[in-house]
Amino acid sequence: MSHLLFASRIPTLFSSFRNAGRLFSSSSQPPQNLLRQRPTAVLLLSSRFVAHNASVDMNSSQSAVVMKRFDNIKKSVSDKREYRGLELSNGIKILLVSDPDADKSAASLDVNIGHLMDPNELPGLAHFCEHMLFLGTKKYPDENGYSSFISHSGGTTNAYTGAESTNYHFNVGPDHLPEAMDRFTQFFVSPLFSEGATEREVNAVNSEHTNNVQNDAWRAIQLERTLSRPGHDYGKFGTGNRETLMEIPASKGINVRDELLKFHGTYYSSNIMACCILGKEPLDQLEKMTMDLDFGSIVNKDFKPKVWEQHVYGPEELGWRIDVVPIKDIRQLHIIFAVDDYKPHYKFQPGNYVSHLIGHEGKGSLLSQLKHRGWATGLTAGPRTVCRGVGFFDIQVELSEEGLKHVDEVVELAFHEIGTVKSAGAQKWIQEEIAGLGEIRFRFKDKENPMDYVVSLAGALQDVSFDDVLTHNHLVEKFDADLIEKLVGQLTPRNMNYYVVSRKAVETGNFTKEQYYGTPYQKTKINEDQIAKFEEALKTPHESLYLPEKNEYIPSKFDLRPREETKMFIFRAQPRLVPS
C-alpha cells in the first residue's frame, strides 16, 4: 500500500513482527516494528520502571525562567485540546497540553542521547544508565518509591533507549499529576546511582536481552547493524548484557559505575531535553505547576548532538545479497538503499512522495504485477532515518512460495518501477494529492492515548519547532522537485543490499551466526552480470508498470455551507370519494 504521511510507518527488516517497538510502514494497519519512532532506531524497552536524568549539581536548586512562550501552535480544527510551548532559560523545551476530558494525566521527557554514544568498550551503557536513574533520588531516596507511587495513583510508567534518544514517561490519575511530576523531575536533578544496585540492574538488562534473543525483529536490526561499516557507531550493540556490562569490563579493570557517572556527566544536558505534560487543568494552571518544579536545577552543558556525515554503509558494505534464517516461518525480500537523511525536510516530505508511488497497489503498480505473477502477497516502501545525517529507503515484499524462487526477478521488477518514477520526474499534482490526503487525515484523526501522545510529542520536539510539532508528520507544506529527484537518484543497484528472509535459506550454503543474537546469515556478493540486469531495468520502461491515475475524489474544501432557505408549498387536492 502507498506510504502516506498520516499513516506513517516505515518497513524494517522482518517488520511483520509487530511487538518490538514503534515505526513507520505504509500499511493502513501500521505494523508495530522495531525502529521508532522517529523514526531512527531500535527501542530498548525496559522491563522495569525506569527514568532519566540530565546532569546534576546535587546541592543546588534554581528557579526556571521562561525565555520564550508559544501560544499559537498549529492544530487540527477537530482537536479540542489547548497547547502551549515553553522554552526555559537552561534550554529545556516543554509542551503543555490541556485536555479537560482526559481520563489520565501523562508526561514524557526525551533526552537527545542514546546508545550510539556508548563507549566502544561498554556496549549497553546508555540503556544501563536508563535503568539506574529510577533507583532513588536525593529528595526521594527509596529505590521503589517512584514506581510504588505511580502504581498507587492508578498509573503506569516505562522508558526506552533508542539509538539517539532516551525517553521516560508515565501516566497517573489526573489528581496525582503534581506529585508525580515532582518525583519524575528529580530523576533529572539528583539521581543517586546507588552502588548497591549496580549488579542487580546489570542482571535486569541481561534479562531483557535474553527475552529478546528469540524475537526476529530484534535479531534483524542487530544483523543490520553488524553488517554496517566497521567502526561506525551504528554497529554497536545497544541493549547490552551481563557480559558487556560486567564480565568483560571486570576482566579489563573497568569500573562500570565510574563509567556510568562519566557517561551521565558528559552527555546528560538540559539543552537536549524536551518534555510534554498533559493534564486536565487549564494551560495557566499547568504552567504554574511546571514552573514550581525543579526543572531549573538541571544543568545546561551546551551539549551538541552528533551528526554522522559518513553513511553506515560504504562501498564495501553495499552490493550484497544476505540470506537470513528467521525464527518464525516467514518469506520476505527486503531491499535497503543507502540514502541521505531526509527527516530535516519534513515540510517537503520527499520520501513520502517516492514511497507513495512505489508502494501504491492499484493498476500498473509494482505490487499488482507481482501478484499477477503469483510472487508476492504484499509490499511496503518508505524512508527512515538511521541516525542524524544518515538514512535508508526500504522496499519490503511479502513473498509467496513461488516468489521465493524468483527473488532476482522481483528485484529487477523493483528497478523497473523505480525507473518509471525516475523517468516521469517529480510531478506537482502527485504531491498535491498526497498533501490533500494528509490534510483529511489530520483534520479527522482519532484522539490519541495520553501516554502515547506525550511520548510522540516529546520526541518530535527534538527535531521540529513548537509551531510544527502537531503537523510535521501529517502535512506536506511545500513541493521541491530537486529533493524528490535526488532521492530517486540514490535508488540504484550499486547503492543497495537485499535480504532474503526464509526458513528455507538454511538448506543452502554455509551460514555465519551474528554475535549477540545468533542469527544465521550468509552474504553473497551480487555479481556484475546481475548488477547489469538491474541497471538495464532501471533505464528501461516496463509495459505493465506506470504511475497511478489522478484521484478526482479528494476533497479540498471542508467548510459547511449554510442550507438555502426553502419554502413549503401545500397543495390542496379536490376531495373525492373512495370506493368501498
ZALUM-935793 format. One line per field, with one value per residue (C-alpha): residue in one letter; x, y, z. Coordinates in pm, 1 decimal. Each point is the difference from the previous one (the first is absolute). Last residue first. Layout:
% residues N
vomar	(a:...)
east	(X:...)
north	(Y:...)
up	(Z:...)
***
This chain:
% residues 580
vomar	(s:p:v:l:r:p:q:a:r:f:i:f:m:k:t:e:e:r:p:r:l:d:f:k:s:p:i:y:e:n:k:e:p:l:y:l:s:e:h:p:t:k:l:a:e:e:f:k:a:i:q:d:e:n:i:k:t:k:q:y:p:t:g:y:y:q:e:k:t:f:n:g:t:e:v:a:k:r:s:v:v:y:y:n:m:n:r:p:t:l:q:g:v:l:k:e:i:l:d:a:d:f:k:e:v:l:h:n:h:t:l:v:d:d:f:s:v:d:q:l:a:g:a:l:s:v:v:y:d:m:p:n:e:k:d:k:f:r:f:r:i:e:g:l:g:a:i:e:e:q:i:w:k:q:a:g:a:s:k:v:t:g:i:e:h:f:a:l:e:v:v:e:d:v:h:k:l:g:e:e:s:l:e:v:q:i:d:f:f:g:v:g:r:c:v:t:r:p:g:a:t:l:g:t:a:w:g:r:h:k:l:q:s:l:l:s:g:k:g:e:h:g:i:l:h:s:v:y:n:g:p:q:f:k:y:h:p:k:y:d:d:v:a:f:i:i:h:l:q:r:i:d:k:i:p:v:v:d:i:r:w:g:l:e:e:p:g:y:v:h:q:e:w:v:k:p:k:f:d:k:n:v:i:s:g:f:d:l:d:m:t:m:k:e:l:q:d:l:p:e:k:g:l:i:c:c:a:m:i:n:s:s:y:y:t:g:h:f:k:l:l:e:d:r:v:n:i:g:k:s:a:p:i:e:m:l:t:e:r:n:g:t:g:f:k:g:y:d:h:g:p:r:s:l:t:r:e:l:q:i:a:r:w:a:d:n:q:v:n:n:t:h:e:s:n:v:a:n:v:e:r:e:t:a:g:e:s:f:l:p:s:v:f:f:q:t:f:r:d:m:a:e:p:l:h:d:p:g:v:n:f:h:y:n:t:s:e:a:g:t:y:a:n:t:t:g:g:s:h:s:i:f:s:s:y:g:n:e:d:p:y:k:k:t:g:l:f:l:m:h:e:c:f:h:a:l:g:p:l:e:n:p:d:m:l:h:g:i:n:v:d:l:s:a:a:s:k:d:a:d:p:d:s:v:l:l:i:k:i:g:n:s:l:e:l:g:r:y:e:r:k:d:s:v:s:k:k:i:n:d:f:r:k:m:v:v:a:s:q:s:s:n:m:d:v:s:a:n:h:a:v:f:r:s:s:l:l:l:v:a:t:p:r:q:r:l:l:n:q:p:p:q:s:s:s:s:f:l:r:g:a:n:r:f:s:s:f:l:t:p:i:r:s:a:f:l:l:h:s:m)
east	(-6568.2:69.0:196.9:-192.8:182.1:116.2:179.1:370.7:161.5:366.7:199.3:322.3:288.5:265.0:369.3:280.7:337.6:204.5:308.7:320.4:221.6:369.6:199.2:138.0:271.5:-171.4:192.2:-233.1:178.7:288.8:247.9:118.8:267.6:342.4:91.0:120.6:-129.4:191.6:328.0:217.5:374.7:269.3:-40.0:-47.7:337.4:163.4:-156.3:119.9:350.1:7.7:-85.7:286.4:231.6:-57.1:-188.9:238.2:-142.6:-43.0:-141.6:-201.9:-81.9:-117.8:192.8:-138.2:318.5:272.2:-190.4:40.6:163.9:-165.6:142.3:-206.4:-358.6:-264.8:5.3:-153.4:-321.6:-97.0:-23.5:121.3:169.6:181.0:93.9:285.1:2.1:199.4:143.9:-345.4:-124.8:-254.4:210.5:-138.4:-352.4:111.7:155.9:-306.3:-226.2:229.3:29.4:-377.1:-61.9:-367.3:-102.5:-240.6:-50.4:-202.9:-16.0:325.5:94.2:-345.8:-11.2:360.4:7.7:-34.1:198.7:289.4:115.9:264.1:40.2:-357.2:-119.8:117.1:-197.0:-303.7:14.2:40.9:-270.6:-247.0:74.9:-62.2:-326.2:-150.9:-53.7:-317.9:-85.1:91.7:-263.8:188.5:335.9:-130.5:-168.2:304.3:223.7:-225.4:23.7:377.6:37.4:-220.2:195.9:326.8:-137.4:-112.7:350.5:158.7:365.8:146.3:-181.3:327.1:91.7:-333.9:6.9:364.6:-90.3:-267.8:240.8:240.9:-263.1:-59.1:368.1:-22.7:-295.2:197.3:290.1:-234.7:-169.5:-7.1:-117.8:-281.1:-141.0:-32.0:-157.1:204.8:-94.7:200.1:182.9:140.0:211.6:163.6:274.7:130.6:305.9:59.3:-137.9:-37.7:-179.8:-270.2:-266.9:-145.8:-292.3:-132.3:-246.6:-102.6:-244.9:-96.8:288.2:120.1:-322.6:78.6:-307.2:86.8:341.6:-157.8:-257.0:275.2:209.7:-298.0:-167.9:-349.9:-15.1:217.1:213.9:334.5:240.5:-206.6:-84.9:352.2:149.6:-224.2:40.1:373.9:-11.6:-192.9:21.7:-73.2:184.5:326.4:206.1:-113.8:163.5:313.5:191.8:-25.6:136.4:-259.0:-142.7:-196.4:-182.5:-137.7:-214.9:-117.1:-111.4:5.8:107.5:352.7:155.0:283.1:159.7:143.4:192.6:50.2:274.0:81.2:73.1:228.2:323.9:-138.9:-98.8:-298.0:-38.2:31.6:268.7:-120.5:-137.3:-140.9:81.5:-220.8:147.8:18.9:-43.3:71.9:-331.1:-45.5:-338.3:-84.9:-248.8:-225.5:-71.3:-377.5:-193.4:30.5:-178.0:-288.1:-43.1:3.9:-263.0:-219.7:36.1:-71.4:-328.6:13.5:-97.8:364.0:259.2:370.3:254.7:372.7:300.6:360.2:311.4:66.6:-36.8:313.6:63.2:303.6:318.6:-118.0:-218.6:278.3:250.3:-238.0:-54.7:372.8:57.0:-278.3:155.3:343.9:225.4:282.7:7.3:-141.2:-260.5:-106.3:-42.9:-213.2:-213.3:-170.0:90.7:-38.2:-303.1:-184.6:-16.8:-304.3:178.6:245.9:197.3:14.2:-159.5:302.2:207.1:321.9:-53.6:-266.4:-328.8:-58.0:-30.3:-255.9:-235.0:50.4:-95.3:-317.2:-98.0:56.9:-214.4:-281.4:35.8:-53.9:175.0:283.9:-234.1:-76.7:370.7:70.1:-257.0:143.0:348.1:-129.9:-155.0:325.8:189.5:-263.5:76.9:373.5:-25.7:-261.1:247.8:187.6:-312.1:-10.6:-152.9:-190.9:-11.2:-153.9:-112.5:-158.2:-133.0:-237.8:-197.4:-60.2:-125.4:-198.7:-175.3:-76.9:-165.3:-176.0:-181.0:-348.3:-4.3:49.4:346.2:201.6:372.1:290.5:375.0:172.0:362.8:120.4:240.5:8.7:-297.1:-31.5:-352.7:-196.6:-300.7:-272.6:-352.6:-273.5:-284.4:164.4:105.0:206.5:162.9:88.0:146.9:207.2:139.2:76.4:164.8:361.2:-93.7:219.0:-274.5:161.7:353.7:-127.5:-74.2:41.3:-167.2:317.2:168.2:-207.9:57.9:372.3:2.8:-154.3:267.0:269.5:-117.8:333.6:286.4:342.4:-114.4:-137.8:-375.4:-86.7:-202.9:-195.5:-204.0:14.6:-266.4:-178.2:-378.8:-225.5:-354.7:-306.2:-351.7:-334.3:-268.8:-372.5:49.1:-313.8:140.3:299.4:267.0:329.7:322.6:311.8:330.9:335.0:301.3:266.6:120.0:-205.6:-319.0:-179.0:-372.4:-259.0:-373.9:-280.4:-377.5:-199.2:-316.7:164.8:-255.0:147.6:336.2:286.8:254.0:164.8:-98.1:99.6:378.1:188.5:367.5:255.1:-201.3:217.3:71.2:76.4:322.6:78.8:355.6:160.6:-10.7:125.7:-119.6:-33.0:-279.0:-178.0:-217.8:-260.7:-81.1:-274.4:92.0:10.2:160.3:-67.3:319.3:-135.5:189.2:62.3:-89.2:-372.4:-79.8:-108.7:101.2:158.5:-115.9:-331.4:-360.1:-155.4:-229.0:-351.2:-30.0:331.1:287.4:221.5:156.2:117.5:-81.3:163.2:52.3:-355.8:-79.9:203.7:-103.4:281.6:259.4:240.1:-164.2:-297.2:-77.1:-319.2:-167.3:-368.3:-29.6:289.8:-104.3:193.1:-209.3:-118.3)
north	(97.2:236.8:305.1:321.5:310.5:318.6:243.0:10.6:266.2:41.5:140.6:172.0:22.6:250.4:-80.6:204.0:-103.1:-213.5:175.7:-147.6:-206.8:60.2:-304.0:103.0:-193.5:-333.6:-290.2:-159.5:65.1:-231.0:37.9:-323.2:-208.4:-5.8:-276.8:-359.6:-264.9:119.4:18.8:302.9:-67.7:200.2:-154.3:-341.7:38.5:81.2:-308.7:-220.8:151.0:-67.1:-363.2:-31.8:175.2:-254.0:81.0:-93.8:-275.8:38.8:-283.4:28.2:-195.2:227.9:-80.0:298.0:169.3:-108.7:-61.0:-360.4:-75.8:-234.1:-241.8:-60.5:-106.1:-181.1:263.4:245.4:-201.2:173.7:318.8:358.9:116.6:325.3:247.9:244.7:335.5:280.2:-186.4:-86.3:360.9:180.1:312.1:179.5:-39.3:196.6:278.4:11.3:61.4:265.8:175.8:0.1:191.7:40.3:160.0:-47.4:-372.8:-54.1:-306.3:-70.7:364.6:115.6:-20.1:105.7:255.0:326.7:-139.2:-55.0:-336.4:-263.6:-42.2:123.1:-313.2:-221.0:194.5:-10.3:-375.8:-85.7:248.7:-162.5:-359.3:94.2:184.6:-255.2:184.7:156.2:-124.0:199.9:202.1:312.6:-174.4:-282.9:240.5:227.6:-296.6:-107.4:346.4:13.5:-334.9:122.6:325.3:-193.1:-201.0:317.3:144.5:-277.5:-80.7:-166.9:-262.5:-173.3:-46.2:-147.7:-246.8:-81.5:-78.7:-238.2:-170.9:-22.1:-181.6:-234.2:-96.7:-61.8:-233.0:-173.1:-54.1:-151.6:-243.9:-328.3:177.9:141.4:-348.7:-55.1:346.0:302.4:292.1:277.8:276.0:306.1:211.0:341.4:50.1:313.7:167.7:357.7:-48.6:-374.4:-273.0:228.5:-194.2:9.3:-202.7:-298.3:-277.8:-302.0:-287.7:-344.4:-68.2:-224.1:-120.5:169.1:222.6:69.9:130.8:217.4:142.1:66.0:198.6:215.0:34.5:-34.9:80.5:-101.7:306.8:-62.6:127.5:312.9:93.3:-103.7:263.4:283.0:-95.6:4.5:351.3:126.2:375.3:148.4:-292.4:90.0:-58.5:-365.9:-52.8:-173.3:-94.7:-337.3:-355.4:-223.8:-305.0:-269.9:-247.0:-315.3:-194.1:-353.1:-87.4:-307.8:139.7:-12.1:159.9:-134.8:281.6:8.3:319.7:111.0:259.8:311.4:233.7:-47.0:61.2:314.0:150.0:-86.8:199.4:319.2:245.8:345.2:-116.5:294.5:-2.4:180.1:331.3:21.9:345.9:-137.0:131.1:-130.0:-114.0:219.9:210.6:-300.1:-16.4:34.3:315.5:116.2:-312.1:40.0:362.2:-103.2:-267.2:256.9:247.3:-273.6:-105.8:-324.4:-339.3:-94.9:-75.2:75.4:-21.2:29.5:62.9:-34.5:78.3:336.1:-155.0:-210.4:-369.1:-74.9:40.1:-44.2:-293.1:-177.0:77.6:-124.4:-320.1:-41.0:20.0:-253.9:-231.5:-6.3:-128.1:-234.8:-180.3:-327.8:199.1:178.3:-340.0:-148.4:297.6:208.4:-190.7:-350.4:82.8:134.6:312.1:127.2:225.4:-233.5:246.1:-2.4:342.2:160.2:-71.1:-191.5:-255.3:117.8:-182.5:-376.4:-28.5:280.6:-169.9:-320.3:185.1:126.3:-347.5:-179.2:253.8:-45.6:-378.1:-34.1:-309.1:199.8:267.4:-165.2:-58.3:366.5:111.6:-238.5:140.3:350.3:-123.1:-177.7:324.0:159.4:-236.6:47.6:378.6:26.1:14.9:284.6:214.0:237.8:266.0:208.5:373.8:228.3:-210.7:-274.9:274.8:108.8:-324.6:36.3:355.3:-97.9:-281.8:240.8:249.8:-264.3:-189.7:145.4:-103.7:-373.2:-90.3:-41.4:-46.7:69.6:-15.8:25.4:-53.1:128.3:-62.1:-376.9:-57.8:-63.8:-51.8:89.1:-116.9:110.3:-98.3:172.9:-42.9:214.5:-303.0:-124.2:337.0:34.8:-350.6:58.6:322.1:-131.7:-326.1:109.7:216.6:312.0:251.9:345.0:-124.4:-237.6:-371.7:-289.5:137.8:141.1:-338.7:-155.6:281.9:-7.4:-369.9:83.8:263.4:-250.8:-275.0:-68.2:94.5:-12.7:206.9:266.3:34.7:308.5:-196.9:-119.6:313.6:373.8:257.6:-30.4:-34.9:73.9:-131.8:93.7:-129.9:84.6:-261.6:3.9:306.9:206.8:331.8:-38.3:264.3:-84.3:168.9:-34.0:51.0:76.6:-3.2:253.4:112.2:320.4:-187.5:-33.4:-38.3:-118.9:24.1:-222.1:-25.1:-315.6:9.2:-145.5:-5.8:308.8:-175.1:182.9:273.5:129.6:357.6:30.1:-33.2:147.1:87.8:61.1:-152.9:6.8:-305.6:49.6:-151.2:-273.3:-93.7:-269.8:-301.0:187.7:-239.4:-75.4:-121.6:-291.2:-280.9:-244.7:-365.5:-225.2:-353.1:-202.9:286.8:49.0:29.2:164.0:-59.4:307.4:298.7:103.8:153.1:-271.4:-208.5:-295.4:-346.7:-23.3:8.2:-33.5:282.6:-109.1:229.2:-135.3:221.0:-74.8:218.4:-98.8:-99.3:-269.6:-374.4:-126.6:-18.9:-263.9:51.2:249.9:-270.3:270.0:335.3:154.3:361.4:116.7:327.3:-41.1:377.2:36.1:-258.1:-306.2:-152.7:-353.3)
up	(-64.9:-284.0:105.2:-44.1:-95.1:159.8:-231.3:75.3:207.2:-69.0:286.1:-96.9:244.0:-74.8:20.7:147.0:-137.0:234.5:126.0:-145.0:227.3:-54.8:-109.8:-336.2:-182.9:-43.2:-157.7:-254.1:-328.3:79.5:-281.5:-152.5:166.4:-166.0:-242.2:-6.3:-241.3:-306.9:187.4:-71.3:-33.0:178.5:346.1:-160.0:-173.5:332.6:159.9:-283.1:23.8:374.9:-75.0:-245.3:244.8:274.5:318.9:280.1:218.7:375.6:211.8:318.3:316.0:286.2:318.6:187.2:123.0:-243.7:-324.4:-115.7:-335.3:-248.2:-252.1:-309.8:-58.9:203.0:272.2:-246.6:11.7:324.5:-203.2:-3.7:-319.3:73.2:-268.7:2.5:-174.7:-158.2:-296.2:-133.9:26.1:217.9:63.6:-305.9:138.8:305.9:-205.3:-224.8:298.0:144.5:-337.2:-53.3:322.2:90.6:329.7:291.6:24.1:314.7:223.3:181.0:39.0:109.4:379.4:69.7:-280.9:193.1:292.9:-239.0:-129.1:70.8:375.8:47.6:-181.4:284.2:258.6:-230.0:-61.5:368.2:101.8:-239.4:96.4:362.3:-68.1:-246.7:-326.0:-133.8:-346.2:-307.2:-185.8:-102.8:-10.1:-217.3:-238.9:-18.6:-71.1:-284.0:-148.8:42.6:-174.1:-284.6:-23.0:-13.2:-290.2:-176.4:36.1:-202.8:64.3:-305.5:-206.1:-91.8:366.7:106.2:-288.9:73.3:360.5:-129.4:-241.9:293.6:204.8:-293.4:12.2:374.6:-60.8:-276.4:239.3:257.4:-237.8:195.7:316.1:-210.4:-47.2:373.5:21.6:96.3:222.0:-163.3:184.6:-170.9:231.2:-31.8:254.0:167.3:148.7:119.0:350.6:49.2:-190.9:-136.5:-180.6:-349.3:-134.2:-188.9:72.5:-204.4:36.7:-127.7:-235.6:-283.2:-160.1:-329.6:22.2:363.9:-101.5:-271.0:240.5:253.9:-246.1:-89.8:-339.6:142.5:367.8:293.7:66.0:168.0:-264.0:-60.7:359.7:104.4:-228.7:119.7:365.7:-33.6:-144.1:305.3:-77.3:345.6:157.6:-172.3:317.3:-21.0:-338.8:129.8:-311.9:-168.6:28.6:-167.3:176.3:-183.8:227.0:-155.1:241.3:67.2:352.9:221.6:333.6:142.0:-307.7:-222.4:-198.6:-352.7:-67.5:-360.2:-13.8:-202.3:289.0:303.3:-189.8:-165.7:337.7:218.9:323.0:-202.9:104.0:106.2:333.5:195.8:370.9:248.5:122.7:380.5:146.5:348.2:133.1:354.2:128.6:297.6:-197.9:-54.3:374.8:-10.6:88.8:-361.7:-117.6:244.7:-107.0:-365.3:57.6:176.1:-284.2:-253.5:159.2:203.7:-139.2:-51.9:-267.4:52.4:-283.3:65.4:-222.6:112.7:-204.7:167.5:344.9:-37.2:54.2:-215.5:200.2:357.3:-92.8:-183.4:277.2:268.4:-197.0:-57.6:375.7:52.5:-257.6:162.9:-279.6:106.1:-333.7:134.2:190.3:-321.4:-174.0:278.8:95.8:-268.6:-317.4:149.9:210.3:-300.8:-215.2:-183.7:-248.0:-168.3:-212.8:-379.6:-36.7:165.2:-310.6:65.7:-274.1:-250.3:57.5:-9.0:377.9:7.5:-247.6:196.7:318.0:-167.0:-112.0:328.4:184.3:-252.2:-1.6:374.3:139.8:157.1:135.7:335.4:60.1:-72.3:253.2:259.6:-58.0:68.8:325.3:90.0:-53.7:222.4:287.2:-46.8:31.6:274.6:288.2:-165.4:7.5:-294.1:229.6:-252.8:78.0:-262.1:-294.7:204.9:226.8:-275.9:27.9:374.4:-41.8:-308.8:187.1:283.8:-235.7:-217.5:276.3:-48.6:-366.7:69.2:-117.7:-320.7:-46.2:-233.4:-49.1:-338.5:-92.9:-334.6:-285.6:-49.5:226.1:372.0:123.3:310.7:198.9:238.1:94.7:197.0:246.0:264.7:207.5:-293.8:-60.7:368.9:18.5:-313.9:145.1:346.3:-101.5:46.2:300.1:-18.4:-91.9:28.6:-73.6:-264.1:-5.9:-238.7:-308.2:-152.5:4.6:-275.5:-249.9:78.8:-90.3:-336.5:-59.3:105.5:-236.6:-168.8:235.0:-175.2:-296.3:234.4:-57.8:-206.5:-253.8:304.3:34.1:59.4:-80.4:333.4:-16.0:296.0:-3.7:201.9:54.6:158.7:-36.6:-82.6:-217.9:-64.9:123.4:-236.3:50.8:-168.3:110.8:-214.3:177.6:-163.4:230.4:-91.7:342.9:-17.5:-77.4:-333.3:52.9:-251.8:57.3:-125.3:38.0:-67.1:-210.0:-311.9:-283.7:-167.0:3.8:165.5:-70.1:317.0:76.1:365.5:-13.0:297.1:0.6:277.4:282.0:310.4:212.5:365.1:123.4:246.9:87.8:208.7:-228.1:-306.0:-262.9:-350.8:-204.3:144.2:-116.1:109.7:48.1:126.5:-91.5:-319.9:-184.5:-366.0:-198.8:-310.6:-321.2:-198.8:-205.5:-77.9:189.5:103.3:8.7:-130.0:88.2:-163.2:105.7:-341.9:-100.3:-100.6:-301.0:-116.3:-99.0:284.4:269.1:343.5:355.6:207.6:23.7:-23.8:-365.8:-171.1:-359.9:-7.5:-59.4:-120.9:38.3:-174.5:87.5:167.0:-64.4:-50.4:-24.2:-233.7:-251.4:-111.6:-273.2:62.4)
***
